[in-house]
Structures are given as C-alpha cells and as structure tokens.
Amino acid sequence: QVQLVQSGGGLVQAGGSLRVSCAASGRTFSMGWFRQAPGKEREFVASFRWSGGSPFYVASVKGRFTISADNAKNTGYLQMNSLKPEDTAVYYCATKSGAYSDYDSWGQGTQVTVSS
C-alpha cells in the first residue's frame, strides 16, 4: 500500500472545468478515480495504468474527463471539463498494487461542486 494525497477540486459553474490531483508515495500498478454523490453509492469514474495504454472512462464522463499522469512524481490527474451539476460529488483516487489486486490504497477525497 501507498499513501495518497489529493488536492484540487472546488466549486465551479456548470460548463466549467476543475482538476483533481492525487500524489502517491510510491509506484503502483494502476490508479482509479471514483466519486460519491450525497445519498448515492460510490461509483467508478476512470482508471489508467502507470505503464501506459489507453485509460478507461465510464460513459457518463467520456469525452469530458481526461486522465493524465506524471510518472516522475507518481501523481495522477483528473481533468474535468464541461462539468454538469450531476458531477457534484466527493472524488476519490485509489491505487492497485498489482494487476490482480483490488484497489488497496485510497485518497482522502476531494469535494467537487458544480452549480447550475
């Protein structure tokens, strides 16, 4: 397991953009992004492998959200564009230590609020 520290997020009007960062204390196999809206279960949003390959996005964010990473800093980024009020949630990053492991390290969560 590693320590994950999130930053970014905040309040933006609909149609705006925000970025959330997730700095890991060490190298992992992959990083995923999740979100949890009030009164709802946590849902998977996107993921990528540090070794490369195409990131994966759920349909509701595809084309609006983009994952990137700075391998030298072990930091992942979730760039969120064209934000909608329904994107309002606490966003979490998480990492897998291996290809067949569960997400075993979690960030502290970052609030993203989109006003209409």
Salt bridges, closest charged atoms under 4 A:
GLU43 OE2 - ARG35 NE 2.57
ASP87 OD1 - ARG35 NH1 2.91
ASP87 OD2 - ARG64 NH1 2.71
